[in-house]
Amino acid sequence: MAAASAGAAGCCNPVERPAAPPPAVPLGVRVRDDALRQLGKLRALGEKALAQMEDEAFFTPLDPEGNSVALIVKHLAGNMRSRWRDFLTTDGEKPDRERDREFVEEPGDTRDSLRAAWNEGWELALGAVGALGPDDLERIVRIRGEPHTALEAINRQLTHYAYHVGQIVLLAKHFAGPAWSSLSIPKGASREYEVAKDGVAYRPGSAVKPTE
């Protein structure tokens, strides 16, 4: 009877169960969030390069056929304003865009006005991508009448922006000369640093940790 009673008592003890795993994040959400991360990295990279440029260098091309950083900024702003307004519902090449003017320095093009247009463009891009649901990535959008999935359109713009931000960095570094401050791992210090997926260089074991 004692054994039976002990068994009966034991059967009523609460059983610890493993915690349920967190719900899986849908692939579409992860793809969208990574696109936001990559856009943010490109914006930050460009802005760190711009911060090292004097006004004269900002408006100076390397040669008569080249574009100054000012014109690259103007072009990126114009592209973003066109592509990301009403992203899912209208063609990415808006009727009010005048692309050729993006490569012409006009009297009203000050550094402040171009930076304001740059900021507006990035906010449009980040806002449009951030508003997408996981199923929106397969919706069809058009750029100059050509159909793209929303994901294809995002990737098209990411590669385009990376191309031009790379130009900005190259020109900024050229004009800064020896005063240039590295935007990533300093030359000769590859063994001392790592780079997080958000693009931030850090020393392993330091107090500064990469963003998760």
C-alpha positions in Angstrom: 0.0 0.0 0.0 2.9 2.4 0.9 4.5 1.8 -2.5 1.2 2.3 -4.3 0.6 5.5 -2.3 4.0 6.8 -3.2 3.4 6.0 -6.9 0.0 7.7 -6.8 1.6 10.8 -5.2 4.4 10.8 -7.8 2.0 10.7 -10.7 0.4 13.9 -9.6 3.7 15.9 -9.5 3.9 18.6 -12.2 6.1 17.5 -15.1 8.6 20.1 -16.4 8.2 20.4 -20.2 10.7 22.0 -22.5 9.7 25.5 -23.6 8.1 25.7 -27.0 10.6 27.0 -29.6 9.9 30.5 -30.8 7.7 30.7 -34.0 9.8 30.6 -37.2 10.2 34.0 -38.9 8.8 33.7 -42.4 11.4 33.8 -45.1 9.8 36.8 -46.7 10.2 38.8 -43.5 13.9 37.8 -43.3 14.5 38.8 -46.9 12.8 42.1 -46.4 14.7 42.8 -43.2 18.0 42.0 -44.9 17.1 44.3 -47.7 16.6 47.1 -45.1 19.9 46.2 -43.5 21.7 46.4 -46.9 20.1 49.7 -47.7 21.0 51.1 -44.3 24.6 50.0 -44.8 24.9 51.7 -48.2 23.4 54.9 -46.8 25.8 54.9 -43.9 28.8 54.2 -46.0 27.9 57.0 -48.4 27.3 59.4 -45.5 30.6 58.6 -43.8 32.4 59.3 -47.1 30.5 62.6 -47.7 31.4 63.7 -44.2 35.1 63.7 -45.2 34.6 65.9 -48.3 35.2 69.7 -48.5 32.6 71.6 -50.5 35.0 72.2 -53.4 35.7 68.5 -53.7 32.0 67.7 -53.5 31.4 69.6 -56.7 34.6 68.6 -58.6 34.7 65.8 -61.1 37.9 63.9 -61.8 37.7 64.7 -65.5 35.3 66.6 -68.0 33.4 63.4 -68.7 33.0 62.3 -65.1 30.4 63.1 -62.5 31.1 65.0 -59.4 29.9 63.5 -56.1 27.3 66.3 -56.1 25.8 64.9 -59.3 26.0 61.3 -58.1 24.0 62.4 -55.0 21.5 64.2 -57.2 21.1 61.2 -59.4 20.6 58.8 -56.5 18.0 61.1 -55.0 16.1 61.4 -58.3 16.2 57.7 -58.8 14.9 57.0 -55.3 12.2 59.6 -55.5 10.9 57.9 -58.7 11.3 54.3 -57.7 9.9 54.2 -54.2 6.9 56.5 -54.3 3.8 54.2 -54.5 6.2 51.3 -55.0 3.6 48.5 -55.4 1.0 50.4 -57.4 2.8 52.6 -60.0 5.6 52.3 -62.5 9.0 53.0 -60.9 9.8 55.5 -63.7 7.5 58.3 -62.8 6.2 60.8 -65.4 7.6 63.7 -63.4 11.2 62.4 -63.4 13.7 64.2 -65.6 16.7 61.9 -65.4 19.0 63.9 -67.7 18.8 66.9 -65.3 20.2 64.7 -62.6 23.5 64.9 -64.3 23.5 68.6 -64.7 24.7 71.0 -62.0 22.0 73.8 -61.8 22.0 77.1 -60.0 19.9 75.9 -57.1 22.1 72.8 -56.5 23.7 73.6 -53.2 25.3 71.0 -51.0 22.5 71.4 -48.4 19.8 71.1 -51.0 21.3 68.0 -52.5 21.8 66.4 -49.1 18.2 67.1 -48.2 17.1 65.4 -51.5 19.5 62.5 -50.6 17.9 62.1 -47.2 14.4 62.2 -48.6 15.3 59.5 -51.1 16.7 57.1 -48.6 13.7 57.7 -46.3 11.4 56.8 -49.2 13.4 53.7 -50.0 13.5 52.5 -46.4 9.9 53.3 -45.8 8.6 51.5 -48.9 10.6 48.3 -48.2 9.8 48.4 -44.5 6.1 48.5 -45.2 6.1 45.3 -47.3 4.5 42.2 -45.9 6.1 38.8 -46.6 3.7 38.0 -49.4 4.3 41.4 -51.1 7.8 40.3 -52.3 6.1 38.2 -55.1 3.8 40.9 -56.3 4.5 42.3 -59.7 5.7 45.9 -60.1 6.9 47.6 -63.2 10.0 49.7 -64.1 9.7 51.4 -67.4 6.9 49.0 -68.2 9.0 45.9 -67.6 7.5 43.5 -65.0 9.5 42.6 -61.9 8.6 40.8 -58.7 8.9 43.3 -55.9 12.0 41.3 -54.7 13.6 41.7 -58.2 12.9 45.4 -58.1 14.5 45.7 -54.7 17.6 43.8 -55.7 17.9 45.8 -58.9 18.0 49.0 -56.8 20.4 47.6 -54.3 23.0 46.8 -56.9 22.5 50.2 -58.6 22.9 52.0 -55.3 26.0 50.0 -54.4 27.5 51.0 -57.7 27.1 54.7 -57.1 27.9 54.6 -53.4 31.2 52.9 -54.4 31.8 55.9 -56.7 31.2 58.3 -53.9 33.7 56.5 -51.6 36.3 56.4 -54.4 36.0 60.1 -55.1 35.9 61.1 -51.4 39.0 59.1 -50.7 40.8 60.5 -53.7 40.1 64.1 -52.7 40.9 63.5 -49.0 44.3 62.1 -49.7 46.3 61.2 -46.6 43.6 62.7 -44.4 41.2 59.9 -45.3 39.8 57.9 -42.4 39.0 54.3 -43.3 35.3 53.4 -43.4 35.9 49.7 -42.7 39.0 47.7 -41.6 42.1 49.9 -41.7 44.8 48.9 -44.1 47.1 46.3 -42.6 44.8 45.5 -39.7 42.8 42.6 -41.1 43.9 40.3 -38.3 42.8 42.7 -35.6 39.2 43.3 -36.8 36.0 41.6 -37.8 33.1 43.1 -39.7 29.5 42.4 -38.5 26.7 41.8 -41.0 25.5 45.4 -40.5 28.9 46.5 -41.9 30.4 47.7 -38.6 34.1 46.9 -38.1 35.0 45.9 -34.5 37.8 44.3 -32.5 36.9 40.8 -31.2 36.6 40.9 -27.4 36.2 44.7 -27.3 33.4 46.4 -25.5 31.8 47.4 -28.8 29.8 44.5 -30.2 28.3 44.2 -33.6 24.6 44.9 -33.9 22.4 41.8 -33.8 
